[in-house]
Amino acid sequence: MPNRPGDPGRATLSGAEVKAVLALFRVGPVLAVHDFRKGSTRLAKGVVTTSDGGKYLLKRRSGSTEDLARIAYTHDVQTALMGLHFPVPAMIGSHRGETWVPWEGHLYELFRFIEGDRFRRTAGEARESGLFLARLHKTLSGWRPRATPPHPGGYHRSKTVAASWSRVRSGVHGADPAARAELIDAAVHDLKTRHTIAGDDAAVMLAAPGREARASTIHGDFHPGNILFVAGNPVVMIDFDAVRPDQMVIDVGNGCLQFGMHPVGDKPVPEWVATLNLNFIEAFLSGYALSSSLRLTREECHAVPSLMIEAAIAECVPRIAIAGVFAKRPGLQVLQFLREKTGWIWAERERIATLCQSCMGIR
């Protein structure tokens, strides 16, 4: 399964590799394999059909100590969720009773492939997704893992973002030597300043006494693409690669950003809309608030806009620093758009915080 033209950086699985690895799991012989070209380009994934009618998603990771620890923890979380009847894709066991296998220096995990619809951009879906997230947080509240949790990470006060600023100009120039250095530097300066201010603002809000009670095991990368829907209702949550213990508002902040974004499709960057859909954000927050025991506090509502800014920057800047592009779009154009978007969020921060408080029933 070679890379397709126009997708040279995506890791893929070979046919021989798939057959050898699948023989280690409790499934039938391989009938067909197709690349699964969604999510991280670094993780090779394939959809596998077996002769006994099974359909599975196979994922390959490096064999590093870090990845082994990550798999042990994420599988611990997903096993707990299945036992608590929270809808996640079933993990397939190996002949040795493990949920992952080593082969040729890599680690492999196999999940039952779930059919479903993607987010169709309705307020009803956004509201149900907020409730779905609250259900996850509530299900895992008080749960204690057997495996060691990963080191703190995520987009808030991201060390990855901090290490990326100095590499953005070279990354953009590597992909587009004609990009003007002064424009790159201007965008980086504004985004770095805004990222620092937003991070400091959120940190103050999230450092209040008693914050331990506002923590759970969070998804860590909650957005519409990690939910499958049927008839407008979320039925399965997927991709737990970033799961970890953290404050629940971290998931909510990213959810507000992701559900509030306008679709871009195949539009060029200059046609992207930098504002956010406040109706969808309201719907998402209203859904989360339906779980009355998990409603955000006043302080958390004030932190949400700053977290949205941090999440937006963390999604784009490290990838531009490495590849010079974002989703195959010119890095400089995306940086300039990101400056406009985060500027809009900052200008509307009081409005967003007030909207959040209203959804949570805070007067």
LOMIDREN-129918 format. One record per atom (N, C-alpha, C): x, y, z; residue in one letter. Coordinates in steps of 0.02 Angstrom, whole numbers, padded with zeros to 5 digits, always signed. Each point is the difference from the previous one (the first is absolute). Example, Ala and Ser with C-alpha at 12.3 -4.5 7.8 and 13.67 -1.06 7.14 Angstrom:
<pts>
+00660-00284+00390A-00045+00059+00000A+00045+00060+00000A-00018+00053-00036S+00042+00059+00003S-00039+00055+00037S
</pts>
This chain:
<pts>
+00042-00060+00000M-00042+00060+00000M+00044+00062+00000M+00024+00021-00057P+00045+00058-00003P-00038+00064+00013P+00038+00053+00018N-00030+00066+00007N-00031+00022-00065N-00057+00033+00005R-00031+00028-00060R+00035+00064-00019R-00002+00019-00064P+00028+00065-00020P-00034+00055+00040P+00040+00048+00024G-00027+00055+00039G-00005-00014+00074G+00019-00061+00021D-00002-00017+00071D+00065-00037+00018D+00058+00031-00015P+00063-00035+00006P+00023-00009+00072P-00027+00038+00048G+00025-00003+00068G-00036-00048+00045G-00052-00033-00024R-00041-00043+00043R+00030-00070+00005R+00006-00024+00062A+00024-00068+00011A-00053-00050-00020A+00020-00055-00031T-00047-00050-00024T+00023-00070+00022T-00045-00047-00006L+00014-00070+00016L+00010-00040-00065L+00044-00048+00001S+00008-00043-00058S-00046-00061+00007S-00015-00031-00057G-00043-00059+00001G+00030-00057+00040G+00065-00012-00009A+00033-00054+00036A+00000+00014+00075A+00011+00062+00018E+00000+00021+00070E-00068-00014+00032E-00053+00019-00034V-00068-00010+00026V-00014-00074+00012V+00017-00042-00049K-00013-00071+00007K+00039-00031+00058K+00062+00020+00008A+00041-00026+00054A-00027+00021+00068A-00019+00062+00005V-00025+00027+00064V-00068-00029+00017V-00045-00003-00049L-00068-00025+00013L+00001-00073+00021L+00051-00036-00020A+00005-00070+00021A+00011-00006+00075A+00021+00055+00032L+00013+00000+00072L-00063+00016+00040L-00052+00025-00034F-00063+00017+00033F-00052-00055-00010F-00052+00001+00041R-00052-00050-00005R-00052+00020-00052R+00020-00001-00063V-00044+00015-00055V+00014-00049-00057V-00045-00001-00049G+00009-00044-00057G+00053+00025-00047G+00016-00040-00052P+00050+00021-00050P-00020+00064-00036P+00050+00039-00020V-00012+00065-00033V-00030-00011-00069V-00053+00036-00013L-00032-00003-00066L+00017+00062-00042L-00001+00059+00033A+00015+00063-00035A+00026+00051+00049A+00041+00047-00026V+00029+00053+00042V-00005+00065-00039V-00020+00053+00034H-00002+00067-00031H+00030+00050+00048H+00038+00047-00028D+00027+00054+00042D-00056+00039+00033D+00012+00021+00062F-00047+00044+00036F+00036+00067+00007F-00019+00047-00041R+00037+00063-00006R-00033+00056+00039R-00009-00011+00064K-00027+00052+00043K+00042+00002+00063K+00000+00058+00032G+00038+00008+00061G+00074+00013-00014G+00041-00013+00050S+00071+00013-00004S+00033-00036-00059S+00042+00037-00037T+00036-00030-00056T+00057-00045+00025T+00018+00005+00064R+00056-00039+00027R-00021-00071+00019R-00065-00010+00012L-00025-00066+00019L-00028-00036-00061L+00032-00054-00020A-00025-00039-00057A-00062-00037+00022A-00053+00004-00040K-00064-00032+00016K-00029-00032-00062K-00034-00055+00010G-00033-00033-00055G-00065-00032+00022G-00049-00001-00045V-00063-00035+00012V+00007-00070-00029V-00010-00049+00042V+00012-00070-00019V-00066-00039+00001V-00013-00036-00054T-00057-00045-00002T+00026-00071+00001T-00030-00042+00042T+00023-00069+00005T-00050-00048-00031T+00022-00060-00012S-00041-00049-00036S-00061-00022+00040S+00000+00011+00066D-00057-00018+00040D-00051+00057+00006D+00009+00053-00041G-00047+00055-00002G+00016+00057+00048G+00055-00004+00036G+00019+00053+00046G+00029+00060-00036G-00008+00059+00030K+00029+00062-00027K+00033+00037+00058K+00065+00018-00010Y+00039+00025+00056Y+00043+00060-00022Y+00021+00039+00051L+00047+00054-00012L+00066-00020+00034L+00052-00006-00041L+00067-00018+00025L+00043+00063+00004L+00033+00010+00057K+00043+00059+00009K+00070-00022+00019K+00050+00032-00031R+00070-00015+00015R+00031+00058+00037R+00036-00015+00054R+00038+00050+00037R+00073-00020+00000R+00042+00047+00022S+00070-00017+00008S+00006-00047+00060S+00056-00032+00005G+00011-00045+00056G+00035+00034+00059G-00004+00066+00003S+00035+00037+00053S-00030-00014+00068S+00040+00012+00051T-00024-00007+00069T-00058+00047+00013T+00003+00060-00029E-00054+00049+00009E-00065-00026-00031E+00004-00027-00060D-00061-00026-00032D-00028-00061+00037D+00044-00041+00026L-00023-00058+00038L-00038+00022+00062L+00027+00050+00035A-00034+00027+00059A-00066+00032-00019A-00001+00035-00057R-00061+00033-00023R-00054-00052-00015R+00018-00053-00036I-00048-00052-00016I-00027-00033+00063I+00044-00015+00047A-00021-00032+00062A-00053+00042+00035A+00011+00066+00002Y-00048+00043+00034Y-00065+00008-00039Y+00006+00014-00066T-00061+00011-00039T-00043-00063-00002T+00031-00058-00004H-00038-00062-00001H-00032-00013+00069H+00034+00021+00053D-00029-00005+00066D-00065+00041+00004D+00004+00062-00027V-00058+00044+00000V-00057-00030-00041V+00017-00023-00060Q-00053-00026-00044Q-00031-00065+00026Q+00041-00042+00033T-00027-00060+00032T-00049+00019+00055T+00018+00051+00039A-00045+00024+00053A-00065+00027-00030A+00006+00038-00055L-00061+00028-00031L-00046-00055-00026L+00029-00051-00031M-00042-00055-00024M-00034-00035+00059M+00036-00008+00055G-00030-00032+00058G-00054+00043+00032G+00004+00065-00009L-00049+00047+00027L-00054+00017-00051L+00000-00035-00056H-00051+00005-00052H-00001+00070-00034H+00060+00029-00005F+00006+00060-00040F+00021-00020-00071F-00033+00028-00052P+00012-00026-00068P+00066+00021-00031P+00046-00048-00004V+00064+00008-00033V+00011-00061-00045V+00042+00005-00051P+00013-00059-00042P+00032-00056+00041P-00024-00061-00011A+00027-00057+00037A+00072-00014-00022A+00043-00013+00049M+00069-00020-00014M+00003-00075-00011M+00037-00022-00050I+00006-00071-00016I+00062-00028+00035I-00008-00056+00033G+00055-00030+00036G+00044-00043-00044G+00062-00009+00021S+00046-00044-00035S-00009-00071+00024S+00035-00047-00031H-00003-00070+00021H+00029-00008+00071H+00040+00049+00021R+00030-00003+00067R-00043+00038+00051R-00058+00027-00022G-00044+00034+00046G+00015+00072+00011G+00045+00029-00040E+00017+00071+00006E-00040+00040-00051E-00003+00067+00012T-00037+00043-00046T+00046+00036-00048T+00063-00017-00001W+00046+00024-00051W+00054-00053-00010W+00034+00004-00057V+00053-00049-00012V+00062+00036-00027V+00059-00025+00017P+00062+00025-00030P+00017-00040-00062P+00028+00034-00050W+00023-00035-00060W+00051+00044-00036W+00058-00027-00013E+00053+00034-00038E+00014+00070+00027E+00003+00007+00066G+00018+00064+00031G-00056+00050+00006G-00061-00019-00019H-00057+00045+00007H-00053-00032+00045H-00049+00042+00019L-00056-00023+00040L-00064+00008-00041L-00045-00048+00006Y-00061+00001-00040Y-00061-00009+00045Y-00053+00036-00015E-00063-00008+00035E-00056-00008-00052E-00051-00038+00019L-00053-00017-00047L-00067+00014+00033L-00043+00037-00036F-00066+00018+00026F-00053-00023-00050F-00058-00016+00026R-00055-00014-00044R-00020+00064-00036R-00007-00003-00065F-00016+00060-00040F-00075+00017+00009F-00013+00062+00018I-00069+00021+00012I-00024+00043-00057I-00056-00017-00028E-00031+00041-00052E-00042+00055+00032E+00002+00059-00029G-00040+00055+00027G+00009+00062-00042G-00041+00050+00014D+00003+00063-00037D+00046+00049+00036D+00026+00047-00037R+00039+00054+00029R-00046+00059+00018R+00027+00048+00034F-00036+00060+00021F-00028+00036-00061F-00065+00010+00000R-00033+00032-00057R-00015+00074+00013R+00028+00026+00054R-00005+00071+00015R-00072+00022+00013R-00029-00029+00052T-00064+00023+00024T+00008+00017+00074T-00041+00047+00024A+00003+00019+00071A-00020-00059+00044A-00046-00042-00025G-00021-00058+00039G+00058-00048+00012G+00041-00011-00051E+00058-00044+00007E+00051+00030+00048E+00009+00066-00004A+00046+00034+00046A-00023-00008+00072A-00065+00008+00012R-00027-00006+00068R+00009-00072+00025R-00016-00050-00041E+00007-00069+00020E+00074-00018+00012E+00044+00032-00038S+00072-00013+00009S+00024+00027+00068S-00027+00058+00020G+00017+00026+00066G-00022-00046+00055G-00060-00028-00007L-00025-00048+00049L+00043-00064-00001L+00022-00020-00060F+00042-00060-00007F+00066+00010+00037F+00029+00059-00006L+00062+00015+00035L-00010-00002+00075L-00055+00031+00023A-00014-00001+00072A-00008-00072+00025A-00030-00042-00042R-00009-00070+00019R+00068-00035+00008R+00047+00016-00045L+00067-00029+00006L+00032+00022+00066L-00001+00066+00013H+00031+00025+00061H-00032-00031+00062H-00066-00006-00001K-00035-00027+00058K+00015-00074+00009K+00005-00036-00056T+00014-00072+00003T+00068-00014+00031T+00050+00042-00017L+00068-00011+00023L+00017+00038+00064L-00047+00039+00025S+00013+00037+00062S+00010-00049+00058S+00056+00005+00033G+00015-00044+00055G+00032-00066-00020G+00003-00014-00066W+00032-00061-00023W+00076+00006+00008W+00032-00054+00020R+00072+00000+00010R+00032-00052-00046R+00048+00020-00041P+00030-00047-00048P+00049-00047+00034P+00010-00057-00033R+00053-00045+00022R+00067+00021-00030R-00002+00023-00062A+00061+00023-00034A+00017+00071+00022A+00063+00017-00008T+00023+00067+00019T-00024+00052-00050T-00033+00053+00023P-00023+00052-00047P+00060+00034-00033P-00009+00027-00060P+00054+00036-00034P+00015+00065+00035P+00058+00027-00016H+00017+00066+00027H-00050+00051-00024H-00013+00052+00041P-00048+00052-00022P+00018+00026-00069P-00050+00010-00041G+00011+00026-00067G-00060+00041-00021G-00015-00002-00064G-00058+00036-00024G+00017+00071-00022G-00051+00036-00021Y+00012+00065-00031Y+00010+00056+00050Y-00024-00008+00062H+00009+00054+00050H+00072+00002+00024H+00031+00059-00007R+00070+00009+00017R+00043-00052-00035R-00013-00010-00065S+00032-00053-00038S+00075+00012-00009S+00039-00049+00019K+00072+00003-00011K+00017-00008-00074K-00042-00037-00035T+00011-00009-00072T-00008+00066-00037T-00050+00039+00018V-00009+00065-00031V+00059+00045+00018V+00021+00000+00063A+00055+00043+00021A+00064-00015-00039A+00011-00064-00016A+00060-00020-00037A-00006+00013-00075A-00059+00018-00023S-00012+00006-00072S+00012+00070-00028S-00007+00051+00043W+00002+00068-00027W+00064+00015-00039W+00057-00023+00026S+00064+00016-00033S+00009-00036-00066S-00042-00050-00014R+00008-00040-00061R-00052+00016-00054R-00046+00046+00016V-00054+00013-00047V+00026+00030-00065V+00044+00050+00005R+00023+00033-00062R+00035-00050-00045R+00045-00041+00027S+00036-00048-00042S-00048-00052-00028S-00051-00020+00040G-00048-00048-00024G-00040+00027-00059G-00023+00062+00005V-00038+00031-00055V+00044+00009-00061V+00061+00023+00010H+00045+00010-00057H+00019-00066-00033H+00002-00053+00039G+00015-00065-00030G-00053-00022-00049G-00063+00019+00013A-00055-00019-00045A-00012+00054-00052A+00016+00063+00016D-00013+00055-00046D+00056+00053+00007D+00054-00009-00037P+00057+00046+00006P-00019+00073-00016P-00055+00011-00034A-00020+00068-00018A-00038+00036+00055A-00019-00036+00053A-00037+00031+00055A+00043+00054+00033A-00029+00058+00010R+00039+00057+00027R+00013-00008+00074R+00064+00004+00018A+00021-00011+00069A-00033+00049+00048A-00007+00063-00021E-00028+00049+00046E-00073-00014+00015E-00036-00029-00048L-00070-00018+00012L-00005-00061+00046L+00044-00047-00009I+00002-00058+00044I+00014+00022+00071I+00052+00042+00008D+00020+00022+00066D-00054+00040+00034D-00036+00041-00038A-00053+00041+00029A-00057-00045+00026A-00018-00050-00039A-00053-00045+00022A+00022-00040+00061A+00063-00024+00000V+00026-00038+00057V+00002+00043+00062V+00021+00063-00007H+00004+00045+00058H-00069+00008+00031H-00050+00014-00040D-00067+00012+00026D-00029-00064+00031D+00010-00056-00033L-00028-00063+00026L+00036-00021+00064L+00065+00008+00002K+00037-00018+00061K-00022+00043+00059K-00009+00065-00012T-00022+00045+00053T-00070-00019+00024T-00044-00013-00048R-00069-00018+00018R-00001-00068+00036R+00041-00047-00021H+00003-00065+00031H+00023+00006+00073H+00049+00042+00011T+00026+00009+00068T-00053+00032+00045T-00033+00052-00025I-00051+00034+00039I-00058-00047+00015I-00022-00037-00050A-00056-00046+00010A+00019-00055+00050A+00061-00026-00006G+00022-00053+00046G+00003+00025+00071G+00027+00060+00009D+00004+00029+00068D-00070+00012+00028D-00045+00025-00042D-00068+00014+00022D-00036-00064+00021D+00006-00053-00041A-00032-00063+00017A+00030-00030+00063A+00066+00005+00006A+00035-00030+00057A-00024+00031+00066A-00012+00065+00000V-00024+00033+00061V-00069-00028+00019V-00043-00007-00050M-00068-00025+00013M+00002-00073+00024M+00047-00039-00026L+00001-00071+00014L+00043-00018+00061L+00027+00051+00032A+00042-00012+00059A-00037+00014+00065A-00065+00011-00004A-00039+00015+00060A+00000-00060+00047A-00009+00011+00065P-00002-00056+00047P-00057-00049-00016P+00012-00063+00016G-00051-00051-00012G-00005-00025-00070G+00052+00013-00042R-00004-00021-00070R+00002-00076-00008R+00024-00036+00051E+00003-00072-00006E-00069-00030-00014E-00051+00032+00027A-00068-00026-00009A-00026+00011-00071A+00036+00041-00039R-00021+00016-00068R+00039-00042-00051R+00034-00051+00023A+00041-00042-00044A-00033-00068-00010A+00017-00030-00056S-00022-00068-00016S+00050-00028-00050S-00015-00056-00028T+00038-00024-00059T-00034+00031-00060T+00037+00040-00038I-00030+00036-00056I+00020-00033-00067I-00037+00016-00052H+00016-00027-00066H+00065+00028-00026H+00009+00065+00007G+00063+00032-00020G+00002+00025-00071G-00045-00023-00043D-00003+00023-00069D-00072-00002-00024D-00044+00029+00039F-00071-00005-00014F-00021+00050-00054F-00024-00027-00056H-00025+00042-00054H-00048-00042-00042H-00037+00031-00047P-00051-00037-00037P+00026-00061-00037P+00063+00003-00023G+00028-00056-00038G+00012-00063+00042G-00003+00007+00065N+00011-00058+00043N-00065-00026+00030N-00055+00015-00035I-00066-00026+00018I-00032-00029-00062I-00033-00056+00007L-00041-00028-00054L-00073+00008+00019L-00040+00020-00049F-00070+00015+00011F-00044-00050-00039F-00059-00011+00026V-00053-00036-00036V-00064+00039+00010V-00031+00021-00056A-00062+00039+00003A+00007+00061+00044A+00060+00032-00003G+00010+00062+00037G+00020-00009+00072G+00006-00061+00023N+00019-00013+00070N+00069-00031+00004N+00042+00025+00045P+00067-00030+00008P-00006-00070+00029P+00031-00048-00031V-00007-00069+00023V+00067-00032+00021V+00056+00026-00024V+00065-00027+00017V+00051+00056+00004V+00042-00002+00051M+00056+00047+00005M+00064-00039-00019M+00042+00031-00040I+00059-00035-00025I+00064+00040+00015I+00057-00031-00015D+00066+00031+00003D+00017+00027+00070D+00022-00046+00042F+00018+00018+00069F+00076+00009+00009F+00035+00017-00053D+00072+00005+00003D+00024+00054+00049D-00041+00051+00012A+00021+00056+00043A-00033-00003+00068A-00034-00055+00017V-00035-00005+00063V+00049+00006+00059V-00023+00032+00054R+00044+00011+00057R-00041+00030+00058R+00027+00000+00060P-00033+00035+00055P+00012+00076-00008P-00052+00039+00006D+00007+00072-00006D-00065+00032+00021D-00001+00066+00000Q-00061+00036+00017Q-00050-00006-00058Q-00062-00013+00015M-00050-00013-00051M-00011+00058-00047M+00010+00061+00025V-00011+00059-00042V+00048+00002-00059V+00056-00036+00003I+00046-00003-00056I-00035-00030-00061I-00037-00055+00010D-00039-00029-00055D-00055+00048-00023D-00032+00034+00047V-00055+00045-00018V+00025+00059-00042V+00058+00028+00019G+00027+00056-00038G+00015-00018-00072G+00031-00058-00011N+00014-00022-00068N-00065-00016-00037N-00048-00028+00036G-00065-00015-00032G-00034+00063-00024G+00002+00053+00040C-00031+00064-00021C+00033+00026-00064C+00066-00004-00003L+00035+00021-00061L-00020-00042-00060L+00003-00065+00008Q-00009-00046-00057Q-00072+00000-00025Q-00049+00001+00045F-00070+00000-00022F-00021+00068-00025F+00036+00052+00019G-00017+00067-00023G+00030+00020-00067G+00047-00039-00026M+00033+00019-00062M-00045-00009-00060M+00008+00046-00047H-00037-00006-00063H+00036-00049-00046H-00036-00038-00041P+00032-00050-00044P+00043+00035-00052P+00055-00033-00018V+00045+00029-00051V-00001-00041-00064V-00013-00065+00005G-00002-00041-00061G+00063+00008-00041G-00010+00013-00064D+00057+00009-00045D+00014+00074-00013D-00029+00044+00039K+00010+00072-00010K+00072+00020+00012K+00027+00047-00039P+00066+00027+00015P-00003+00040+00065P+00057+00007+00032V+00003+00033+00066V-00031+00070+00000V+00011+00042-00051P-00030+00067+00002P-00076-00001+00004P-00032-00057-00016E-00073-00004+00004E-00024-00030+00066E+00046-00020+00044W-00020-00027+00065W-00031+00055+00042W-00048-00019+00043V-00034+00048+00043V+00033-00002+00069V+00024+00057+00022A+00039+00003+00062A-00044+00004+00063A-00063+00017-00008T-00044+00002+00059T-00021-00071+00019T-00035-00006+00055L-00026-00065+00021L-00076+00003+00004L-00031-00058-00006N-00073-00005+00003N-00021-00004+00073N-00022+00056+00028L-00019+00001+00071L-00061-00042+00015L-00044-00009-00049N-00058-00043+00010N+00021-00073+00013N+00051-00023-00037F+00024-00068+00010F+00037-00006+00067F+00038+00052+00018I+00034-00001+00065I-00051-00003+00056I-00053+00040-00006E-00053-00001+00051E-00032-00069+00004E-00013-00031-00058A-00031-00066+00000A+00046-00051+00034A+00064+00002-00016F+00048-00046+00029F+00003+00008+00076F+00005+00062+00023L+00003+00013+00072L-00065-00019+00035L-00056+00013-00033S-00064-00019+00029S-00005-00075+00010S+00026-00038-00049G+00000-00073+00007G+00043-00022+00057G+00059+00030+00007Y+00045-00018+00055Y-00033+00015+00067Y-00038+00056+00003A-00032+00020+00062A-00057-00045+00021A-00024-00042-00046L-00055-00045+00018L+00021-00049+00054L+00065-00013+00006S+00025-00039+00056S+00013+00049+00057S-00049+00009+00041S+00001+00055+00049S+00060-00003+00047S+00025-00060+00015S+00056-00005+00046S+00066+00023-00030S+00001+00009-00067L+00063+00019-00033L-00003+00070-00030L-00049+00039+00016R-00003+00067-00029R+00062+00040+00017R+00023+00040-00049L+00059+00041+00011L-00014+00053+00053L+00053+00019+00035T-00005+00054+00048T+00008+00067-00035T-00011+00053+00037R+00010+00068-00029R+00072+00009-00023R+00048-00023+00041E+00070+00007-00017E+00017-00039-00064E-00028-00059-00006E+00014-00041-00059E-00030+00033-00063E-00060+00029+00006C-00030+00034-00057C+00044+00058-00023C+00031+00035+00047H+00045+00055-00019H+00064-00026-00032H+00019-00062+00017A+00061-00029-00029A-00012-00027-00070A-00062-00016-00017V-00015-00034-00064V+00027+00038-00061V-00011+00066-00008P+00026+00034-00059P+00076-00004-00006P+00035+00006+00056S+00073-00006-00002S+00021-00070-00019S-00035-00050+00025L+00016-00069-00019L-00013-00011-00074L-00052+00031-00026M-00014-00006-00072M+00057+00028-00042M+00028+00056+00022I+00057+00030-00035I+00060-00047+00003I+00015-00026+00059E+00056-00046+00006E-00010-00062-00044E-00061-00025-00002A-00014-00060-00039A+00008+00013-00075A-00023+00058-00023A+00005+00017-00071A+00073+00005-00021A+00041+00032+00041I+00071+00008-00016I+00036-00067+00004I-00016-00041+00050A+00033-00065+00007A-00016-00047-00057A-00058+00008-00030E-00019-00043-00056E+00040+00014-00062E+00020+00063-00010C+00030+00020-00064C+00075+00012+00003C+00023+00037+00050V+00069+00025-00001V+00053-00055-00001V-00005-00052+00043P+00052-00052-00004P+00004-00034-00068P-00056-00011-00032R+00000-00032-00065R+00030+00045-00053R-00013+00064+00005I+00030+00047-00048I+00075+00005+00012I+00022-00002+00062A+00071+00003+00016A+00037-00059-00030A-00032-00058-00004I+00032-00060-00026I-00004-00003-00077I-00060+00010-00026A-00012-00012-00071A-00007+00063-00042A-00010+00057+00032G-00009+00063-00037G-00070+00009-00027G-00043-00051+00008V-00069+00003-00024V-00046-00027+00054V-00064+00013-00009F-00051-00028+00045F-00056-00026-00044F-00012-00066+00004A-00051-00031-00043A+00011+00018-00073A+00063+00000-00020K+00021+00014-00069K-00011+00073-00020K-00018+00043+00048R-00009+00071-00015R+00065+00037+00017R+00015+00055-00035P+00061+00038+00013P+00005+00022+00072P+00058-00012+00030G+00009+00015+00070G-00011+00073+00018G+00026+00046-00041L-00008+00071+00015L-00073+00020-00001L-00038-00024-00048Q-00071+00017-00004Q-00037-00026+00062Q+00017-00059+00022V-00034-00029+00059V+00019+00039+00062V+00064+00021+00006L+00021+00040+00058L-00039+00066+00002L-00007+00031-00057Q-00037+00064-00002Q-00073-00010+00016Q-00029-00055-00024F-00069-00016+00017F-00006-00013+00075F+00047-00037+00028L-00001-00017+00071L+00006+00064+00042L+00040+00047-00022R+00004+00064+00035R-00068+00034+00001R-00035-00002-00056E-00066+00031-00003E-00050-00037+00044E+00001-00066-00002K-00048-00039+00039K+00011+00009+00075K+00062-00006+00022T+00013+00008+00072T-00013+00071+00023T+00010+00048-00046G-00016+00070+00017G-00075+00008+00010G-00040-00034-00041W-00073+00004+00008W-00021-00032+00066W+00029-00057+00017I-00018-00033+00063I+00017+00045+00059I+00059+00031-00002W+00021+00044+00055W-00047+00060+00006W-00019+00028-00056A-00045+00058+00001A-00068-00019+00026A-00021-00062-00012E-00066-00023+00021E+00002-00041+00065E+00055+00003+00037R+00008-00044+00057R-00054+00011+00053R-00019+00062+00013E-00052+00013+00051E-00067-00027-00023E-00014+00006-00064R-00063-00026-00027R-00002-00075+00005R+00056-00033-00016I+00002-00073+00004I-00006-00024+00072I+00034+00034+00046A-00003-00018+00071A-00071+00009+00027A-00033+00055-00020T-00069+00012+00022T-00047-00053-00028T+00010-00018-00063L-00040-00053-00030L+00009-00065+00038L+00061-00016+00018C+00015-00061+00037C-00036+00001+00068C+00004+00056+00035Q-00033+00005+00065Q-00075-00009-00006Q-00028+00028-00053S-00072-00007-00011S-00019-00073-00010S+00040-00036-00040C-00014-00071-00013C+00007-00041+00065C+00046+00021+00044M+00010-00037+00062M-00047+00021+00056M-00043+00048-00015G-00048+00023+00050G+00030+00044+00053G+00056+00034-00016I+00033+00045+00046I-00027+00070-00010I-00023+00030+00052R-00028+00069-00005R+00046+00049+00034R
</pts>
